Structure formats: structure tokens, C-alpha cells
Amino acid sequence: MHLEKEFDVKQAPDAAYRSVARDETLVTLFPETKTEIVASQGEQRRLRSHYTALGQPGVATFDFTFVPGGEVRFEKVCDGRVWRELTGRVSFRRRRKKDKKDVTRVRIEMDGRTKSLVPEFTIRSAMKDQLEQMASALRERLEQT
């Protein structure tokens, strides 16, 4: 399954990348959950997000890596319930609009493979919602800084 979302912000690509690399920004990427940074080493951060799904509490762990050149990669630490693999990236590209003003195109991509007993169509809608929430939270944060 591949999902992606793009939007423009007024910041330069390197400024947008630096904003995303801040711990305060990372914890806002999962707006409807309690999210915390549980490990930080060099260009890597591990986030733990506490959520409730179908009335049951759960914890999702994500590893974020800040790649030189301005890309953020992330990977879910799969617990064996739903996902076999879930990875993604956030990239930043300068783009000139028709009015000759430069903006930064922010692109969030996610690729995942579910466990064999979990058909992708059952999780696709929830993943689209999560991607929309991430994009909205990130756009709001980037427009504030």
C-alpha cells in the first residue's frame, strides 16, 4: 500500500527541514495521541505514541532518521498485530509558483505491507486519515515557525 500527501509552505526547504527536526514538531505529528520521544541519538529519534483503537489502548513506536540533504525517514517498529512493514519519508523541494514566489513543497509518503491475515482494504481508510492528520499537523507547525 502506498499513500502520499503534498502541500506547500512559505519556508525555504532547509528551514522546513530544520523545523521538522525539532523535538517539539515531531511529537505533534500524531495529533490525536499522547506522543513522547523515548530515545534520541545523533540524527535519530524514537517516538512512542499511545492511542486507543476499537476501545483498546495501544502503543505504536516509530524511528525517525534525519538524512543529510533534507529528508526525514521514518519506520514503524512493527509489533506483529497489523503491520509486517510500514515506512515513510518527508521530503522538501523548492517550487516556484506562477506568481514567481518560491515555496517549499512538502511531501509525506508512506509504504506498508500488512500481515497476511489483515487485508489492506481494512486498514487503508484509517491510514489515509492518519496521513491527513499528520499533514495537517505538520503544515500548521511549519506555518507557525
C-alpha positions in Angstrom: 0.0 0.0 0.0 1.4 3.4 -0.9 -0.1 6.7 0.3 1.2 10.2 -0.2 0.2 13.8 0.6 1.7 17.1 -0.6 1.3 20.7 0.4 3.2 24.0 0.1 4.6 26.2 2.8 6.3 29.6 2.6 9.6 28.4 4.4 12.7 27.6 2.4 13.3 23.8 2.2 16.3 23.8 4.6 14.2 25.9 7.2 11.3 23.5 6.9 13.6 20.5 7.4 15.1 22.1 10.5 11.6 22.8 11.8 10.7 19.1 11.4 13.9 18.0 13.1 12.9 19.8 16.3 11.5 17.5 19.0 8.5 19.8 19.6 7.5 19.3 15.9 7.9 15.5 15.9 5.6 15.0 18.8 2.8 16.9 17.0 2.8 14.5 14.0 0.4 12.2 15.8 -2.1 14.9 17.0 -4.8 12.6 18.5 -2.5 10.6 20.7 -0.1 11.2 23.5 3.3 11.0 21.9 6.7 11.2 23.5 10.3 10.9 22.4 11.8 7.9 24.2 15.3 7.9 22.7 17.5 10.3 20.9 20.9 9.6 19.4 22.6 11.8 16.7 20.2 12.1 13.8 17.7 9.5 15.1 14.7 9.8 17.3 12.4 7.1 18.7 8.8 8.2 19.3 6.2 6.3 21.3 2.6 7.1 20.6 -0.2 6.0 22.9 -3.6 5.5 21.2 -6.9 3.9 21.6 -8.4 1.8 18.7 -11.7 -0.1 19.0 -11.8 0.7 22.7 -8.4 -0.9 23.3 -5.3 1.0 24.3 -2.2 0.5 22.3 1.3 1.8 21.7 3.0 2.5 18.4 6.7 3.1 18.2 8.4 4.9 15.3 12.0 5.5 14.5 12.8 8.8 12.7 16.1 9.4 10.9 17.2 12.8 9.6 19.1 12.3 6.4 21.7 14.9 5.3 20.4 16.8 2.4 17.0 17.4 3.9 14.9 14.3 4.1 13.2 12.7 7.1 12.7 8.9 7.0 10.5 7.0 9.5 9.7 3.4 10.2 7.2 1.8 12.5 8.5 -0.8 14.8 6.1 -3.5 13.9 4.6 -5.5 16.8 3.1 -8.2 14.7 -0.5 -7.3 15.0 -1.3 -5.4 11.8 1.8 -4.4 10.0 4.6 -6.5 8.6 6.3 -3.3 7.4 5.5 0.4 7.5 8.0 3.0 6.3 7.8 6.6 5.1 9.5 9.8 4.4 9.1 13.5 4.4 10.8 15.5 1.7 11.2 19.2 0.9 11.6 20.7 -2.5 11.7 24.3 -3.7 9.0 25.1 -6.1 8.3 28.4 -7.9 4.6 29.4 -8.2 3.1 31.1 -11.1 3.4 34.5 -9.3 7.2 33.9 -9.2 7.3 33.4 -5.5 9.2 30.4 -4.1 7.5 28.0 -1.8 8.5 24.6 -0.4 6.6 21.5 -1.5 6.4 19.2 1.5 5.7 15.6 0.5 4.8 12.8 3.0 4.9 9.3 1.7 4.0 6.0 3.5 4.5 2.5 2.2 3.3 -0.5 4.1 2.6 -4.2 4.0 0.1 -5.7 6.3 0.2 -9.2 7.9 -1.2 -11.9 5.7 -4.4 -12.2 7.8 -5.1 -8.4 7.6 -6.3 -7.3 4.2 -5.0 -3.9 3.1 -8.5 -2.6 2.3 -9.4 -2.9 6.0 -6.7 -0.5 7.1 -6.4 1.8 4.1 -9.1 4.2 5.3 -7.5 4.5 8.7 -4.1 5.1 7.2 -5.5 7.8 4.9 -7.0 9.5 7.9 -3.7 9.3 9.8 -1.8 10.7 6.8 -4.2 13.6 6.6 -3.8 14.3 10.3 0.0 14.2 10.0 0.0 16.6 7.1 -2.4 19.0 8.8 -0.4 19.0 12.0 2.9 19.4 10.1 1.5 22.2 7.9 0.2 24.1 10.9 3.5 23.7 12.7 5.5 24.9 9.7 3.3 27.9 9.2 3.9 28.9 12.8 7.7 28.9 12.6 
